[in-house]
Amino acid sequence: MRRQRDEQRLNSGAISNPKDLESLQRELAALDRRIATLEDEELVVMEDLEQAQAVLADVMHDVDEVEAALRQARETRDAALAEIEQDVSVATLDRGALVERVPGDLLGLYDKLRAQYGAGAGALRARRCEACRLELNGADLREIAAAPDDEVVRCPECSRILVRTSESGL
Ligand SMILES: [Zn+2]
């Protein structure tokens, strides 16, 4: 604006004083230098902006990827939860059917042990109680082997109900 005004004054021939003319030309030259500097700075700013936009695009792409992975993980979790809930309801139905066939006192003992230890019974497999993982000694095994089939035997190590199987090693 100022440069245009100065140039119009210069070209109009209205200034006849050589000193005024010279100072006007100096001012014009200074304004041209200032404009060149500002244009250079503008270029640098434009380059910086371009780089920043490229970085932003990369970050947005990463964010998209992370969000997609998160969505996938949530879907996997939800599917696993649905499967577990299904298993739990099947197991609950199975337990309900089994409980009806278990004598009341045995069920009471089992529930008491389960509340106390987290598991009320363990299978006796290969001379080992699967509830506490300890191997039974010969005397205990002989005593268990001699017990009638309908007698409830307990693990001498952890006190849980021992379930005798064909793989007990008796
Ligand atoms: Zn045990």
Residues whose N, C-alpha, C, O or C-beta is under 5 A from the ligand:
A	BS01	ZN	C129 A131 C132 C155 E157 C158
